[in-house]
Amino acid sequence: MFQENLFLSVLFLVFALSAAIQLFYYLYFYLVPGIYKHPETTGTKKPVSIIICARNESENLRDFLPAVLEQDYPDYEVIVVNDCSEDNSYDVLGTYLQKYPHLKISSVNKDPKFAHNKKFAQFIGIKAAKNDILLFTDADCMPESPQWISGMASHFDDNVDFVLGYGGYQKKSGLLNKYVRFDAMTIAIQYLGMAIRGVPYMGVGRNLAYRRNVFFDNKGFGSHTYIISGDDDLFVNSNAGRFNTHVEFRKETHTRSVPRLTFRDWITQKKRHMTTAPFYRARDKFLLMLEPVSRILFYALFAALMSLLFMWPYLLIIFGLRLISQLFVLTLARKKLNEPGLTGFSLFFDIFSPIINGTILLSNTLRRPGKNQWK
């Protein structure tokens, strides 16, 4: 009996420790975006080059490119890299060329002897850019307002090299859409919160800005050129720091992307995104692994100890404290990032997301490397 109680007491201490780690992440990192006030900026409108890589994206270019081309900003160019497209992307772009003189097209022709990833197309666009401030989004994205460029570019001064924005997904019906948006939102409060706390580790290519000279001074995508993904997060992870990085996530600066409509397509996309995780800095890998591991322990030990009614009043108090903190933080984040209808699903998603992500990460680790291409 003594040994059994000792074992359960140890499990309870591990549960309490995992809860403390969870509260640290929620109250130190994740709460910050919800209460963050963007600093006053100079208002100087510096020239900007927007870069969009597109492969077989004719419909998305037709639907979303005008929102980029019609921004309320005095001096900017839009460079679309038409990367080996086999649809009528060039016809769509040709139509827009006649209407928008600040649109430029760079083409990459298909070569069966040369398979390449998105980074090559991105490099072509960066080379073609005439301005130092580069703003990135995807062909299936559109800005939420004509003030997108103004908000993202307003942070650049002599000390700022990176601006991390928010790229969400369009709201549609169904549980998968809610999970996709929840996943994007929670990832955002993590990388935005950590950046605000002086630990920037990633950005998303759907809404990201940095300086052209920083790209070339640091040898571009460098040692991770061969990795399928990472044109956004690995470049930020390698070069962003406490003092040269700002965040921008006011509603008028959000972008919205077309979400995957089937679980299989979303898993494929998620696998590609997570190929970069093993290449983060050791500090970042530790911080990113500690939270989901402590979350799994928190839920598993709570269920196990409650089934035995071991110190159940204290279990409920600790669980309730973490739950209240979680709901408070996610409610603030949902409002700031304009993601309605997710709070009620947050507990369910919160339990299963580390399992889903862990399975995908393990699958990426065990499988053979894929071809060096991005679509």
N, C-alpha and C positions, 0 to 999 in steps of 0.2 A: 504493500500500500504506500509506504514511504517513497519507494522508487518511482511508483506511478505518479504520485503527486509532484515529485521533483521534476519528472519529465514534462508533465503538464504545465508546471510553473515556468520551465524553460521555454516551452512553446508560447506561453502567454507573454513572456518578456520579449521574445522575437516578434510576436504580433504587435506589442506596444512600440517596439523599435521601428517596425515597418510603418506603423501609423505615424510616428514622429517624422520619418523621412518623407512620407506623403504630404504631411502638413507643411514641411519645409519647402517642398517644391511648389505647392499651391500658394502659399503665403509669401514666399520670397520671389519666385520666378513668375508663376502663372497669374497672380493677382495684378502684377504691374501693368500689363497692357490695358486692363479694364479701368484703371485709375490714372493712366498716363495722360499728361497734358503736353501737347506738342509745343516745342519752343517757338518763340517769335523768330521769324527769318527776315533777311534783308529785303526780300522782294525783288532783288535783281534777277532778271530773266535771261539767264545765260543760254547760248545756243545748245540745242540737244539733237542727238541722232538716235532715232528709234530703230531697233533692229528686230526683225521678225523672220524666223526661218520657217519655210513652208514646203512640205512635200505632199503632193496630191491633196491640196487643201482648197480646191477651187470654190466649193460651196461656202466654207468658212470665210475665205477671203471676200467673197461677194457679200456675205452677211455682216461681217465684223470690221473689215478694214476701214470703211468710211468713218466709223467712230474714232479711229486713230488719226485719220487724215483730216478730221474736222475739229481738232482740239483748239481751245481758246488759248493760243500761245503764239508769240510773234515770230519766233525764229527756230524752226525745227525742220528736220528732214526725216523721211520714213524710208528705210532700206528693207526691202523684202528680198530675201535670198530664196529664189525659186530652185529648190534642191532636187534635181532629177525627177521632176514631176512628170507623170504620164497622163494626167487628166488635162482639162482645159484651163489650168491655172494661168498660163501666159496670156490667154485671151481675156480673162477677167482682169488681170493686171494691166493689159494694154488699154482696156476701156478706161481704167482709173488714171492711167498716165496722161490721157488727153485732158482730164478734168483737174488733176492735182499736180502742179508743177514741182511740188516738194517731195513727190514720190520717186524713188529710184529702185531699179531692179538689178540684182546681181544673179546670174544664172550659173548653176553647176550642172554640167552635162553628165549623163550616165556613162560610166566606164565599167564594163564587166570585170576588168582586172583590178579595180580599185573600189573596195567596199569601205565606206566611211561612216562615222557617227555624226551626231548633230554638232559636235565641237568644230568639225571642219567647216560646216556651213556657217556656224557662228563666227569663225575666224575670217571667212570671206566677207561677211557683213561688217565686222570690226575694221578690217583693212579698208573697206570702201567708205567708212564713215569720215566725215570732214570735221566733226566736232569732238571735243574732249569728253563731254558728258554723254554717256551711252545709257539708253533706257531700253530694257528688254521686255518683250511679251511674246505670246505664241499666236499662231494663226487662228486658233479656235478660242481666242480670248477677246473680250472687248472691255474698254474702260467704262466705269460706272457713270462718268460725267466728263464734260469738256475740260474740267480742271485737273485731270490726271497728271499731265506733264507739269503743270504749275506746281502742284503739291510735291511731286517727287523731286523736281529740279531745285526747289527752293532751299533745300538743305545744303547744297554744295557751296562750301567756302574753301578757304585755303587749307583747312584741316580735315575736310571730309572727303573720303574716297568712295564710300559705299553708302547706299540708301536701300534699306530692305522694306519692301512693300507687302501688301496682302493680296493674294490671288485666291479668291474663293470659286465656288462652282454654282452654276445656275440651279435655282430651286425647281424641282419637279416632283411628281407624285412618287410614292413608293418608299419602302424601308431602305433599299439600297441607296437611294439618293440622300436620305437623311444620314446614313452612315458615312457616305463619301464626304458630305459637307461637315459632319462632326469630325471626321478624321483630319480634314484640311484646317478646320478651326483650331483643334487642339494642337496640331503641329505648329500652327501660327503663333498661338499664345506661348508656346515653348520657345521657338526661335526668336520671336520678338521680345519676350520677357528676358531671355538670357542676354540678348543684345543690349537691352536697356540696362541690365545689371553689369555690363562690361564684358560679357562672354559671348560675342557673336560667333556662331558656328555654321550657319547656313543661310541661304535665301532661296526663293523660288523663282525660276525663270519666267513665270507668268507675270511677275511684277518686281523687277530688280533694276537698280541703276548703279553704275560705277564709272570710273574715269578710264578713258582710252589709254592714257599714258601709264596708268597702274597696270593695265593688262600687259603692255609690251615691256615695261620695266621689270615685271616679274615673270617674263618668258611665257606669257599666255597660259595655256592649260597645262604646260609643263609635263611633269612625270605621269599625269593621269590622262593623257590624250587618248590612250587606247581603251579606256573604260567607256561603256556605252552611254551612261548618264554622267552627271557631274559638271556639266557646263555652267551650272549655277551654284550648287551647294559646295562642291569641292573647291571652286575658285574662291568663294567667300571664306571657306574654312582655312584655306592656305594663306590668305592675305588680309582679311578683315581683323581689326583689333579694337580694343576698348575705346581709343581716342579718334579713330578715323571712320567710325561707322555710326550712322543715324538710322532711325526707323520712321516710317510714314505710313499710317493706316487710318487716316480720316476717311469717312465714307466716300467722299468725292474722288479719292485716289485708289479705290479698290478696282480690281479687274475681276471679271467673271468668265469662267471657262465652261465649255460644254462637258458635262459629266459622262462617264461611261454608263451605258444603259444595262449591261449585264454584269453579273458578279465575275464571270470568267474574264471579261475584258478589263474590269477594274483590277483584278489580281495580276494580269499581265502588265498593266501600267505600273502597279505598285511594286512588282518585282524589279522592273527596270529602274524605278526611282531608288530602290533600296540597295542596288548594286554598289552604291557609293559608300555605304555605312562603314565597311571595314577600313576605309582609307582616311577616316577622320583622325584628327589629333587624339593622342591617348587620353588627355584630359576630357575631351568632348565625348569620346566613346564611354568613358567611365560615368560621366554625368547622365548620358542618354540611356545607359543600361541600368543604372541604379534605380531610376524611377519605376520602370515597368516590372523589374524583379521584385521591388518592395511592394508594388501593387498586387502582384500575384500572391505573394506571401500574406499580405493583408487579408485578401478575400478567402484564401484557402484556410488559413489558421482561424479566421473568424468562424467559418462554417464548421470546422473540426471541433473547436472548443465549445461553440454553442450547442453542437449536437450532444456534448457531454455535460452541458450546463455548468462548465467549470468557470467560476468567477463571472457568471453571466451578466450581473449588473454592470460590472466594469467594462466587459466586452461591449455592451450596448452603449455605454457612455462614450467610449473611444470611437466606436463605429459612427455614432451620431455626430460627434464632433468633426470627424473627417467628412461625413456626408454633407453637413451644413456648410462647411468650408468649401467643398467642391461645388455645390449648387450655387453658392454666392459668387464664387469666382467665375463659373461658367455662364451665369446669368449676365454678369458685367461684360464678359468677353463676347457673348452672343449679341448684346446690344451694340458694342463698339464695332464689331465686325459685320453687323447687319445679317445675322444668321438666325432667322425666326424659326420657331417650331422644333427646337432641338433639346430644350431643357428636360422635357419629360422622358426622353430616350437616353439621357446621358448616363444614368446608372447602368442600364443594360449594356450600352456600348462600351462603357468604361471597364466592365468586367471582361469582355471578350476581345477588346482591341489588342492588349498585349499578347494574347494567345495567337491571334491572326498574324500580327506583325512578327512574332517570334517564329511562327511556322514558315512565313515567307522568307525571313532571314536565313533560317536553316536550309530551306530549299535552294536559295541562292548559293549558299556555301557548298552544298553537296553536288550541285549540277556542274556540268562542264561549261566553260566560258562560251558565250554565244558569238555570233558574227559581229564584226565591228561596224554596226549600223544602227540607226535610231528609229527606223520605221520599216 
